[in-house]
Amino acid sequence: MTGPGRRNSNEPPIGRRMAELRARRGMSQQVFADRIRRSKSWVDKVERGVRTLDRLSVIETVAAALGVAPDVLLAGRAPREPVADTGDDVERLRAALARYDIPGPGNDGRPAPSVAQLDAQAGYAWTAYRNGHHSQVLRLLPDLLCDSRTQPGDTADLLVRVYRLAAQVLVKLGEADLAWLAADRAMSAASGDPWRAGLAAISLAQALRALRRGRLAMTAAVNAVHQLDLAPSYVRGPGVAGTLLIEAALAAALSGDANAASELTERASRLADGEQCDDDGIAFGPAPADLARALIAMSFGDHQLAVAIHRRVTSGNAWHLLPAEHRAAHLIDITHACLNLGDARAAGRALVAADHIAPTETRNRPAARAALTAVLRAGPTAADVTRLAATIGLTRH
């Protein structure tokens, strides 16, 4: 039986795969050890096969820091497990956001981390988010939020990063009101800086769209783009401005404004010059712009165009360069178009593919559960769709 601590004789050891992936990303053993909160000696022993990675939680942590799914480390042999319930973690995050006092550093028994350590933790949390490990992000965020607020000096960049991450993961989990609060905190922390405000406005627009406040979301995103346009050239960048324009276009579609959605999408496409930007919460380039076109077409009832764009983009190399979170979220969204075209099998395949890429997206997001429920009600389903429904706890009725 193959599991986390076992492998077939013709598979490279998990430590060797970890070493290869670390080297490809240009990380020294010390840098990698810092990211996963282990010692350099521990990393060295795992890579040499002296120690074995045999705990799923540690494997997930290592995989997130390397920017891959756990199955890549395990050569696809590990049994898949249901994603744990996130309700308690959301409540912890809610409590952290509800704190208006400034907690004293280290008063909970933990040593007070430095700004550099917190920034590294935030980077790790964003990597986990991009790879769809939302339960890990939720476990990290409460302490990260409280610790970031205790630091002296200018911590605006750190606070914007952390509040944005909280907003975006809460949107995923259907906590739109709480996401709006976190995004608003990010906007306040931006302190009028156009670049920080642009980043924060991305999360704000997402939270407002989740609340079905399309006009407000569009206004927030467009205003942030305008401020970036007025800023010195060194703070401008296609990634933030382009992502804001995509958010504004999606918000316009939510409001039923086809002209604005088209204009904003064209502006975003002009910024997507063939290069794909990928940073904390930002994946911008031709592929994300086209995926937004598909969702906008779907919003206006042109489901055939939506599916056609979807198939073209997902068959290209750029699709595989997008973060796992982005790909899985799009696959969940496109099921609506498939179902409206009467193709429940394609909708089911999209959901299974999303689950393979980022299980938390399908197993914890209300939108995914609703999509899977609709697929089950559409008629007989393939075996893999039935297994996914059983794993999540859904039935046909």
C-alpha positions, 0 to 999 in steps of 0.5 A: 500500500502506497502512502506518504511514508511509502513509495514504489521502487521506481519512484524517486524518494520524496526528499530528492523531489523536494531538493529538486523543486527547491533548487529549481526555485533558486532557494538555498536550504537555509531560505527554504528552512526559514519558509517552512519554520524548520532548521537547515539540518532538518531540510538537509536530512530529508533531502538526503533520505536520513529523515522521512516526510510521513505526516500529511500536514508537513507534506502540505507545508513543504508543498505550499512553500515550493508552490506545488500540490502535495501530489507532486511531492507524493508522485500522485500516490497518496490517498486523497482526504476530505478537506477539513471543516474551516468553521472554527478557523473562520471564527478565530479570524473573525475574532482577530478582525474584531480586536480594536486594541493593540495587543502587547508583543509577546503577551500570549507567551509567544516571542514577538516576531520581527517585521522581516519574519512577519513579512516572510510568514505573509509571503508563505501564506500567500503562496499557500493561498495561490496553491489553494491551501485555504485551510492553512491560510486560515490557521496562519491569519489570526496570529499574523494579523495580531502580530502585524499590528504590534510592530513599531514604525512603518508597517503599511506594506505588511498590513496591506498584504495581510488584510488583503489575504484575509479578505480574499480567502473570506470571499472564497468561503462565502464570508462576504461581510467579513471580507469587506471589513478586512478589505476596508482595513487594507484600504486604511492601511494603504495610507493614500499610497497609490500602489498600496491602495491599488492592491487593497482595492483589488480585494475590496472590489472582490468583496463588494462583488461577493456582496452583489454591489457591482456599482460600488465595486466598479467605482472602487476599482476604476478610482484606484486605476485613476490614482495609479495613472496619476502616480510617478511611473516607477509605481505603475505596473501592468499587473495591478492596473490590469487586475483592477480593470478586470475586477471593474469589468466583472463588476460592470457585468454584475451590474448589467452594464455591457458597454462598461464591461466591454470597454474595461476589458479592452483596456485590461487586454491592452495592458496584457502584453504577452507577459504574465505577472504573478505576485501576491494575489495577482495573476495578470496577463493575456490568459487572465484577461481572456478568462474574464471575457469568458465570465463576462460573456456568461454573465450576459447569457452568451454561454457558447462564447464563454465555453469557447473562450474557456476551451481556447485558454485552458488548452494553452500553455499559459493556463498551466502557469496560473496559480492553482487557486485561479484555475480551480476558481475559474473551472467552478465558475464555468460550470454555470455556462456548461449547465446552461448549454445542457452539458452536465457532463462537461460541468462535472468534468470541470468540477473534478478537474478543479478538485484535482487542482485545489481541493479546498476550492471544491470542498469548502466553497459554497459556490462549488457546492452549489455547482456540484448540486446542480450537476447532480440534479441534472441527471446521471453523473460519471463515477468521479463526479459521484465520488466527489459528491460523496466526499463532500457529503452531497446527495442527488436529492 
